[in-house]
Amino acid sequence: MTTEKLEQNPHLVTFLQERIADQDGIDFADFMGQCLYHPEHGYYTTPRTRIGKEGDFFTSSSVHALFGRLVARQVEQMWQLLDRCPFVIAEQGAGEGHLAADILDAIAAEFPDFYQQVRYRIVEISPDHRQRQAKNLSTHVDSGRIEWCSLGQLDGMVGCFVTNELVDAFPVHLIEKKQGELTEIFVLNDSEGFTEQSRPLTNLQVRDYFELIEQTPAEGNRCEVNLPALDWMQQIAALISKGFVMTIDYGYPAEELLAPYRRSGTLLCYHRHQSNEDPFERVGCQDITAHIDFTALQKVGEKHGLTPLYFGEQYRFLMGLGFFEALVELQAHETDPQKAQALRMTLKNLILPEGGMGESFKVLVQGKGVGCPELACARKIKDIGVVPGMF
């Protein structure tokens, strides 16, 4: 047995084996949910460095503070659109608090009047993450800007609900089309750990999902169905009295997500910055994710009062908010040429499509009770002055 196979949570493995034996197999969504969110042994609920160089993956907010600074500019415009009223920024799944810190740092520095009106409320299920957030946000905790709460406590909020790489970690059902029929992947025990089995699809909610997006996977293809994302979108729409929802994540519209060439779906696992396609290894010690369906989020949102205001790649979103202008400003304050070059190389990860986050990550902004305003992030690329040879 290799060292990698030993790096798993034995308590979680035993729990899953017993659960599978008791139920004669469990669907993959149940397996993934326990791996990530088991209250004692899940990947996201146990103490572990998950984000950054010493962790398993990077997020946009962990790359550089400029990401949060540009998000803050968009949120400030939203505050202006709501007549500068007391404003809540709510973030669910805030990781270690880097995005919250960068947004609030930027608001305090650039928009002091807004800072006095804003309350940042964090919804966090992980005790480990909550402790890290409190440490990284201590300045804003002391100023009374930060509060932790449950989703239900946001009922009636006015402001902006923000998520960054949250929905991709919701448990997904694995679906395949075989001989024209939809089947679902279940997880079973075997002599070496876990294995999968294809069974006829009986979950009516999964069938409803395909009706919602008006398509199904191609023959022989596998795809993921993120049912919790649909319930989540409906819940967020109900919580907001007036304001915006900003969803930042990697994913595609349904037509691209279920394209015939995407034969194996998008499920991936991350461990120490290496990706793999085996969720049955390193149980409880690796992240498990799937690209999200932005079409489904928009359709559910519209059914529950959310108007789509913006959808685009992360690079377009950031450039619209002044990415290049901010980069020029940052470089102007850096007198060391080597450090200036390192800054450019770091920031390019946020916008470049190949090897970066610029195209695979998308941003969806929806509004409720705000009309159809032209958002700052929607500024056209042709209107942005780009310095030749910047990268």
N, C-alpha and C positions, 0 to 999 in steps of 0.2 A: 504494500500500500504506500502511495506517495505521500510526501509531506502535505501537498495541497489537499488531498482527500481528508487528511486528519484535521485540517482547519475548518471545522464545522462546529455547530452547537449541539453536543450530544443530547442535552435535555430536550431540545426542539425536535431532533430526529426521533427520539423515543415517543414524544407526544404525537407526532405526525403518524408514526407507524401504528400506534394504538388507535388513532382516529380513523385511519384508513381501514384497519382490520374490523373495527366496529361497524363501519358504514359500507363495507364491501367496495371500497374505492371512493375517492372524493374528486370533484371536478377541479381543474387546474386553478380556477379563481380562488377556491378555498385554500389550496396548497400555497399559492403565492401570498395570499393574505396572511396566513399564519407565519410564513417565512419572514415577512416584512414587519408585521404588526402584532404578533403575539405579545400580550402585555408583559410577560417576563423574559421571553427569549427571542423576540423578533429583532431583525436587523436594525430597525429604526427606534426601537424602544430600549435597547441595551447600550451601555456606555461604549462608545467607539468613535474614533476619528473617521468621519465619512467624507468630508469635503476638504479640498485643497491638496497640496503637494504630499502631505503625509497620510492622506486618506485614500478613497477609492475612485473619486471622480472630482472634476471641477464643475462649478456653475458659473454663469456669466458674472454674478456678483462677486465671486471669489477671484476672478481674473484681475479686475481693477475697479477702483471706486468710481471711475467715470461712468460705468454702467448705471449705478444708482443715482448719480448726479443727473444724468439725462432723463431717467424715469421721473425724478423729482420735478424736472421742468414740465413734463407732461401733466403731472398731478397738480402742479401749481396752476396751470391753465384751466384744469377742471375746477379748481377752487374759484377761479375768476368767473367761470361759466355758471357757477352756483351762487353768484353774487357775494363772494367772500364771506360766506356764512361759516359757523363752527363746522369743522370738517373732520371726518374720521377716515384714516387710512387703515384698512384692515388687511392683514397678511396671514394666510394660513400656510403652515408648513414652512416656517421662516428659516429652517436650517440652523446655523449658528448665529444668525442675526446680522450678517454682513450687509445684506440689501437694506434692511431697516436702518442700520447705522448710516449707510451712505446716503440714503434718501433724506434722513433727518439732518445729517451734517450739512448737506447741500441746501436744504430749506432754511436752516438756521443761518447759514452764511449768505445766501443769495436772496432769500425772501423772508426777512425777519417778521414782517406783519403776518404772513401765513403761518410761521412757526408758532406764534401766539394763539392761533385759532385751531391748530391741528392736534389731534389725538391719534396715536398709533396703537392699534389694538392687535395683539398677536394670538392666533389660535394654534396651539401646539399640544400634541398628544404625547410627545417624548419628554420624559423628565430630564434626560441627558441633554437634549437640545435646549430645553428651557433654562437650565443652569448656564449653558454656554451663551445663550442669548442675553441673560441678565448681566453677565460679565462684559460682553462686548458692547452692550447698550447702557452701561452704568451712567454715563453723562446724561443721557436723555431720560433715564429712569429718575435720576435726581431732580431733573427739571419738571417732572410730572407729565411728560409727553407719552410715556409707555404704560400700557396695561395689558395683562394677559386675560383671556376670556374664553368662553365656549362659543361655538357658532350661534347657539340660541340667544346669547346675550347681545348679539349684533342686530337683533330684530329692530327694524325701523331706522337703520343707520342711513346717514346722509354723507356721501363721500365716495371713496374708491376702494373696491375690494381687489387686492393684488395677490397673484400667485406666481411663483417662479419655479418651474420644474416640480410641481405638485402632482398634477393629474396623471403624468406618465407613470407614477408609482402606485396608482390604484390597481387593485387586483383585476386581472383580465381573464375572460373565458377564451380558450383556444378552440377555434372552429375550423373544420376542414370540409371541403366538398368532395365526396366520393360517389362516382356513378350517378351524378346528378342530385344526390341527397346530402343535406348538411349533417355533419357528425360533430361530436364534442369530445375533447381529450379529457380523460380521467387519469388520476394518479393511483398506482397500485404499489404494494410492497413487492420486492423480490430479494433474492439472496444477497445482492450487492448494494441494496438501498432502496431506490425508487425507480419505477418504470412507468410508461404511459400506455394507455389503451384507448382506442377510438370506439365510441358508443353512439348510437342514434341520438340525434338532438331532441330533447324533450322540453327544454327550457323555453317557455313561451316569450319571456322577456327578450331573449336573444333573437327570436324570430321578429318581434316587434322592432328591434333595433334595425334589422335589415330592411324592414318596411319603411322605417323613418328615413333612412339614407337612400332608399330606392335602388339598392343593388346588393349583390351577394358575391362571395369570392368565386374566381374562375375554377373550373374543374381541376381537381388535384391540388389546389392551393390551400394554404393555411393562413388564417388571419386571427387577430385578437379583437374581442368585443369587450369594451370597457363600460359595463353597466353602471358601476358606481359613479362614473363621470356624468352620466345623464341625471342620476338622482341628485348629485352634487350641484349641477348647474341649475336644476329646478329649485333647490334649497336656497342657493345664493340669490336667485332672482326674487324669491319671496322675502328674503331678509332685507333687501335694499328698499328703502322708501323713495330715495331719489339719489341718482349718482351714476357710477360707472363700475364696470368689471373689467380688469385687465389680466388676461391669461397669457403668460409667457411660458412656452414649452416647445419641445420638438415634436413635430407631427406634420400631417398633411390634410388636405381636403379628402373626403371619402373616395372620390374617383381615383386619386393618386394612391391613397393608402391601399385600396383593393385592386390596383392595377394588375393585369395578368402576369407581368414579369416579376412581381413581388411574391414569389412562390412560397417562401417560408415564413412570411409575416415579418414582424419587426422586433420580436422579443429578444432582449439582450440582457446579459448580466455583467456587472462591473465589480472588479476586485483589484485594488492597487493599480488603478489606471489601465488595466487590461480588460478587454471585453471578451466574452465567450457566450455560447448559445446553450449552455447546460445548466438549467435551474436546479438540477438534482445534485449538483456538487456544492460544496461549501455552504451547506444549509444553515441559514441564519447569519452567515458571515459575508454575504455579497449582496449587492443591490440587484434588483430585478425590475426591468422597465419595459415599456412598449410605447411606440409612437402614438400620439393621440389623434382622434378624429375631430378636426375642427368643424367639419360640416355638421356633425351630430350636435356639437356644443351650440352652434349658431341656431340650428333648428329648434332644439329644446329651449334655448333662451328666448327665441321669438315667440314660442308658444306661451311663455310665462312673463311676457312684458319687457324683454330686453331687446333693444334695437341694435343690430350690428353697425358700428361706426367706423371701424378700421380693422383690416386683416392684411398682414404682409409679413415678409421675412424680417428677421431681426435687424439685418443690415440696413434695410430701408427705414425701419422704425428709428434706429439710432442716428442715421444720417439726417433724417428729417428733424430731429431734435438738436442737431448741431454737433454731431460727432467730429467732423473734420475741423470745424472752428475751435472746438475744445482741445483737439489734439495739437493744433498750431499753438494755442495758448500754453498748454502744458510743456511743449518743446521749447518755447521761448524762455521758460523759467529754468530750463535744464542746460547748464553751461558745459557739462561734460559730454563730448560727442558720443562716447561709448554708452553712457547712460541714456542719452537721447535715442540712440539706435535700439537699445534694449526696450525702451518705452514703446517705440513704434512696433517692435516685434510682439510685445505683450498685447497691445491694443488691437493689433490686426486680427487676433483670435476672435474678437467680438463681431467682426464684420465680414471676414473672408469666407467664401463658400467652401473652398477646398482645404480640409484640415482645420477649419475653424468652426465658429458657431453661427456665422452670418446668415446662412441659407437654411440649414436644417432646423434652426429655431425660428418659430413664428410668434407673432403677437396678435392677439384678438382683443379688441376693445369693444365693449357693448355698453349701452346707456339705457337708463330708465328715467323717464320724466324729464329728459334734458333736450328733447328735440333731436336735430341732426346737425350738430355743430361741426365745423371744419377743425379737426384736431391738429395741433402743432406737429405731431409725428407724421402727418400725411403730406408734409411738404414734398414737392416733387424733386427728384434727384437732379433734373435739368436746371433747377433753380439754385442748386448748391454749388458753390465754387470749390473745386477740388484742386489742390496743389499737385502739379505733375511730379511724378517720381517720389511721392510721399512715402510709398512703401517699396 
